[in-house]
Amino acid sequence: MEQHAPSGFERDVGKVVARELEKCADETIIDGIGNIIAKRSGASEKASVVMIDAHMDEIGLMVNYVDSEGMMSFVKISRGGFEGQSFDDRILPSQRVTIHGAKGSVHGIVTIPGIPHLATPEELARLHRSAEMRIDVGVTSREEVTHMGIRTGDPVTFYGGGIQIKDDIVIGRAVHNRIGCLVMIEAMRRLKKTGHEATVYAVGSTQSLIGSHGARVAATRIKPDSALVVDATATSATDPGHVVRINCGPTIRRAETRAPSFEFVAHPKMRNMLESVATEEGIPYQSEYAENLLTDMAAITPVGRGVACCVIGIPTRNIHTPIEVCRLADAENAAKLVTAGIAKMSARFEQYWES
């Protein structure tokens, strides 16, 4: 979580993921779009090919203009949730950010028009859009910004990393989806110890939040029979209508949508198999219908002859904000579920899917 990886700029996180996967894989490569692809050959050449996907990117911004006073406008790097929106503009004002320029990192702050302390009640009630906001690095001219090494197109991330508090509670920037990467790596470690019949590919994928480009490229290369997507999933402690809760186990997703229509339904037999495995192994889990949350499942499912796909989610509060919250117990149970699920797919693949 200390590394920064807005979509399209995942190199630093990729180095960490590659280093960890190399310890438990037979072969690890970096493809042309920056995906980390680690392969573990199975005990049976006739067994299935399984892909574990966890995207490495995080929400971020990009500088798109510097005015004469050195104030920078920006765009958000993220595809939409509800009706194509990106992350919520309300989280942006007064956030500390890091601009990743040619001469290194520069810290700044997101500002709104005017002086908030002197705002009228009407101004305070108004919702400012990101297009009105600016990044302030304390200079007074465009030339000073240029001297700092900042250019149009430079990525911007929220300031800070992550901390672990009170046993297994983790809070911070980019919990989504560093926690998914952790689960994928841990599952590969477990598979190295337990063995497996299937050939397994672990993919730290790129550019998920702007269209799942990395997952699509990786799936096209690997040609998996089935795939498990491991991703953070939204939960709330204040919305009584949101049934997913942290510290109650990972979720097994039934479907994911983006208003106003369905996007993808998890493969029914694969979903049922995961639920049965969780029950057999005593792994707590939650069933989930994800509204306005799309994952790499949407990109992987239609590849080639079609890929049987399901999402295993790690419940995360305040998702798509600079301070997200999850429980490591949920991540550990997700790793157990991925491992046990792959063992089941390996041994019973043909009769299972044809039954």
C-alpha positions in Angstrom: 0.0 0.0 0.0 3.0 2.3 0.2 3.4 2.0 -3.5 1.3 4.2 -5.9 -0.4 2.7 -8.9 -3.2 4.7 -10.6 -4.5 2.9 -13.7 -1.9 2.7 -16.4 1.0 3.5 -13.9 1.2 0.2 -12.0 4.9 -0.5 -12.4 5.9 0.0 -8.7 3.2 -2.2 -7.4 3.9 -4.7 -10.1 7.5 -5.1 -9.0 6.2 -6.1 -5.5 3.6 -8.5 -6.8 6.1 -10.1 -9.2 8.7 -10.5 -6.4 6.2 -12.3 -4.2 4.7 -14.5 -6.9 8.2 -15.6 -8.1 8.6 -17.3 -4.7 5.7 -19.7 -5.4 5.5 -19.9 -9.2 7.3 -22.0 -11.8 7.4 -19.1 -14.2 6.7 -15.3 -14.0 6.5 -12.8 -16.8 5.5 -9.2 -17.4 3.5 -8.8 -20.6 3.3 -5.7 -22.9 0.5 -4.0 -20.9 2.3 -4.5 -17.5 0.3 -7.5 -16.2 2.3 -9.8 -13.9 1.5 -13.4 -15.0 2.7 -16.2 -12.7 2.3 -19.9 -13.7 2.1 -23.0 -11.6 1.9 -26.2 -13.6 -0.5 -28.8 -12.4 0.0 -32.4 -11.7 -2.2 -33.4 -14.6 -1.7 -32.2 -18.2 -5.3 -33.0 -18.9 -6.7 -30.9 -16.1 -8.2 -27.5 -16.6 -6.5 -24.1 -16.8 -7.5 -21.7 -14.0 -6.8 -18.0 -13.8 -6.7 -16.0 -10.6 -7.1 -12.3 -11.3 -6.5 -9.4 -8.9 -6.1 -5.9 -10.3 -3.2 -3.8 -9.1 -4.4 -0.3 -9.9 -6.1 2.3 -7.7 -8.2 5.3 -8.1 -6.3 8.5 -9.0 -6.2 11.7 -10.9 -4.3 13.1 -13.9 -3.1 16.7 -14.5 -4.7 18.1 -17.6 -3.9 21.8 -17.5 -1.7 24.3 -15.6 -2.9 27.9 -15.6 -0.8 31.0 -15.4 -1.0 31.0 -11.6 0.4 27.5 -11.3 -3.0 26.0 -10.4 -3.6 22.6 -12.0 -6.9 21.2 -13.2 -7.3 17.5 -13.4 -9.4 14.6 -14.5 -10.3 11.4 -12.6 -8.7 8.1 -13.6 -11.5 5.6 -13.1 -14.4 4.2 -15.0 -17.8 4.7 -13.7 -20.1 3.2 -11.2 -23.7 4.4 -11.2 -24.6 5.7 -14.7 -20.9 5.9 -15.7 -19.8 8.1 -12.8 -16.3 7.8 -11.5 -15.6 8.1 -7.8 -17.5 10.7 -5.8 -16.5 14.4 -6.2 -17.4 15.0 -2.5 -14.3 13.1 -1.3 -11.9 15.5 -3.1 -11.8 18.9 -1.4 -8.9 19.4 0.9 -7.3 16.0 0.1 -3.6 15.8 0.2 -2.3 14.4 -3.1 1.0 13.3 -4.6 1.9 14.3 -8.2 4.2 11.9 -9.8 6.3 14.1 -12.1 9.5 13.7 -14.1 11.6 14.9 -11.2 10.0 12.9 -8.5 7.0 13.2 -6.3 5.4 16.6 -5.5 2.8 17.0 -2.8 -0.2 19.3 -3.1 -3.8 19.8 -2.0 -7.1 19.8 -3.8 -8.9 23.1 -3.5 -12.3 24.4 -4.4 -13.2 27.9 -5.7 -13.2 30.8 -3.3 -12.3 30.8 0.4 -14.3 28.1 2.3 -13.9 29.9 5.7 -15.7 33.0 4.2 -18.4 31.1 2.2 -22.0 32.0 2.5 -24.6 29.4 3.6 -25.7 29.1 -0.1 -22.1 28.5 -1.2 -21.6 25.9 1.6 -24.6 24.0 0.4 -23.4 23.8 -3.1 -21.7 20.7 -4.4 -18.6 21.5 -6.3 -17.7 19.3 -9.2 -14.2 18.1 -9.9 -13.9 20.2 -13.0 -14.1 23.3 -10.8 -11.4 22.1 -8.4 -7.7 22.7 -8.7 -4.5 21.1 -7.3 -2.4 23.7 -5.4 1.3 23.1 -4.8 2.0 26.5 -3.3 3.5 28.2 -6.4 2.4 31.3 -8.2 3.3 30.6 -11.9 3.1 28.0 -14.6 6.9 28.2 -14.9 7.4 27.1 -11.3 5.3 24.1 -11.9 7.3 23.2 -15.0 10.5 23.6 -13.0 9.2 21.0 -10.5 9.0 18.5 -13.4 5.2 18.5 -13.6 3.6 18.1 -17.0 0.1 17.6 -18.4 -0.6 13.9 -18.3 1.2 13.2 -15.0 -0.6 10.9 -12.6 -1.8 12.0 -9.2 -2.6 9.8 -6.2 -4.0 10.4 -2.8 -1.4 10.9 -0.1 -0.5 8.2 2.4 -0.3 4.5 2.7 -1.9 2.0 5.1 -1.8 1.1 8.7 -2.9 -1.9 10.7 -4.9 -1.1 13.9 -6.5 -3.3 16.5 -5.5 -6.8 15.5 -6.6 -7.4 11.9 -8.1 -4.0 10.9 -6.4 -2.3 8.0 -7.2 1.3 6.9 -5.7 3.5 4.3 -5.3 4.4 0.6 -5.6 1.7 -2.0 -7.0 -1.1 0.2 -8.9 -1.6 -3.0 -7.3 -3.7 -4.5 -4.0 -4.3 -2.7 -6.1 -6.6 -0.5 -7.1 -8.6 -3.5 -3.4 -8.9 -4.6 -2.6 -10.2 -1.1 -5.3 -12.8 -1.3 -4.0 -14.0 -4.7 -0.4 -14.2 -3.5 -1.4 -16.1 -0.4 -3.5 -18.5 -2.4 -0.5 -19.3 -4.6 1.6 -19.9 -1.5 -1.0 -22.4 -0.2 -1.2 -24.1 -3.6 2.5 -24.6 -3.7 2.3 -26.5 -0.4 -0.9 -28.5 -1.1 -0.3 -29.2 -4.8 -3.0 -29.1 -7.5 -4.0 -30.9 -10.7 -4.9 -27.8 -12.7 -2.5 -25.4 -14.3 -2.9 -22.2 -12.4 -2.1 -18.7 -13.6 -2.1 -15.8 -11.1 -2.5 -12.4 -12.8 -1.8 -9.1 -11.2 -3.7 -7.1 -13.8 -3.5 -3.5 -15.0 -6.0 -0.8 -15.9 -9.0 -2.5 -14.3 -10.5 0.8 -13.2 -10.5 2.2 -16.8 -11.9 -0.8 -18.6 -10.3 -4.0 -17.4 -7.8 -3.9 -20.2 -5.1 -5.9 -18.4 -7.4 -8.7 -17.5 -8.7 -9.0 -21.1 -5.2 -9.1 -22.5 -4.1 -11.7 -19.9 -7.1 -14.0 -20.5 -6.6 -13.8 -24.2 -3.0 -15.0 -23.7 -3.7 -17.7 -21.1 -7.0 -19.1 -22.6 -8.3 -20.2 -19.2 -11.2 -22.6 -18.8 -12.3 -20.8 -15.6 -11.3 -17.8 -13.6 -11.6 -16.5 -10.1 -11.6 -12.7 -9.8 -10.4 -11.5 -6.4 -11.4 -7.9 -5.7 -12.5 -5.6 -2.9 -16.3 -5.2 -2.7 -18.3 -2.4 -1.2 -19.9 -2.5 2.3 -21.2 0.1 4.7 -21.6 0.3 8.4 -24.2 3.1 8.1 -26.6 1.8 5.3 -29.0 -0.7 6.8 -30.0 -1.8 3.3 -26.5 -3.0 2.4 -26.3 -6.6 3.5 -22.5 -7.2 3.0 -20.5 -6.7 6.2 -16.9 -6.7 7.1 -15.6 -9.5 9.4 -18.3 -11.9 8.1 -16.2 -13.7 5.5 -15.6 -13.0 1.8 -18.4 -12.7 -0.7 -19.3 -15.0 -3.5 -20.9 -12.8 -6.2 -24.0 -13.9 -8.0 -24.2 -11.0 -10.4 -22.8 -7.5 -11.0 -24.6 -4.7 -12.7 -24.3 -1.1 -13.9 -27.5 0.9 -14.1 -29.8 0.6 -15.9 -29.1 -3.1 -16.8 -27.3 -6.3 -15.9 -23.8 -6.7 -17.1 -22.6 -10.2 -16.0 -24.0 -13.1 -14.0 -21.5 -15.4 -12.3 -21.4 -18.9 -13.8 -24.1 -20.7 -11.8 -22.3 -24.0 -11.4 -19.1 -22.4 -10.4 -20.8 -20.2 -7.9 -22.7 -23.2 -6.4 -19.4 -25.1 -6.2 -17.7 -22.3 -4.3 -20.6 -22.1 -1.9 -20.5 -25.9 -1.3 -16.7 -25.8 -0.8 -17.0 -23.0 1.7 -19.6 -24.9 3.7 -17.6 -28.2 3.6 -14.4 -26.4 4.7 -16.1 -24.2 7.4 -15.2 -21.0 5.6 -17.6 -18.2 6.4 -18.9 -16.4 3.3 -21.6 -14.0 2.1 -23.7 -14.1 -1.0 -23.6 -10.9 -3.0 -25.5 -9.1 -5.7 -23.3 -6.2 -6.7 -25.2 -3.2 -7.9 -23.1 -0.6 -9.9 -19.9 -2.5 -9.2 -18.1 -4.0 -12.2 -15.0 -6.1 -12.0 -12.6 -7.9 -14.3 -15.2 -10.6 -14.7 -16.8 -8.5 -17.4 -13.6 -8.6 -19.4 -12.6 -12.2 -18.8 -16.0 -14.0 -19.3 -16.4 -13.5 -23.1 -12.8 -14.2 -24.0 -12.2 -17.0 -26.5 -14.7 -19.9 -26.2 -16.0 -18.2 -23.0 -14.6 -18.5 -19.5 -16.5 -19.8 -16.5 -16.0 -16.9 -14.0 -16.9 -15.9 -10.5 -15.9 -13.1 -8.2 -14.7 -13.5 -4.6 -15.0 -10.2 -2.8 -13.3 -8.8 0.3 -15.7 -6.5 2.1 -14.3 -3.0 2.2 -15.8 0.1 3.8 -15.4 3.6 2.2 -14.4 2.0 -1.1 -13.1 4.3 -3.8 -12.0 6.9 -1.3 -8.5 7.7 0.1 -9.3 5.9 3.4 -10.7 2.4 3.0 -11.2 -0.2 5.7 -11.1 -4.0 5.7 -10.4 -6.9 8.0 -7.6 -9.3 7.4 -9.7 -12.2 8.6 -11.9 -11.7 5.6 -8.8 -11.8 3.4 -7.5 -14.9 5.0 -10.8 -16.7 4.5 -10.9 -15.5 0.9 -7.4 -17.1 0.3 -8.7 -20.3 1.9 -11.7 -20.3 -0.5 -9.6 -19.6 -3.6 -7.3 -22.5 -2.7 -10.1 -25.0 -1.9 -12.1 -23.9 -4.9 -9.1 -24.5 -7.3 -8.6 -27.9 -5.8 -12.2 -28.8 -6.6 -12.0 -27.5 -10.1 -8.8 -29.3 -10.7 -10.1 -32.7 -9.7 -13.6 -32.6 -11.0 -13.5 -30.2 -13.9 -14.9 -32.2 -16.8 -17.7 -34.0 -15.1 -18.5 -31.0 -13.0 -19.1 -28.6 -15.9 -20.7 -31.2 -18.2 -23.1 -32.5 -15.5 
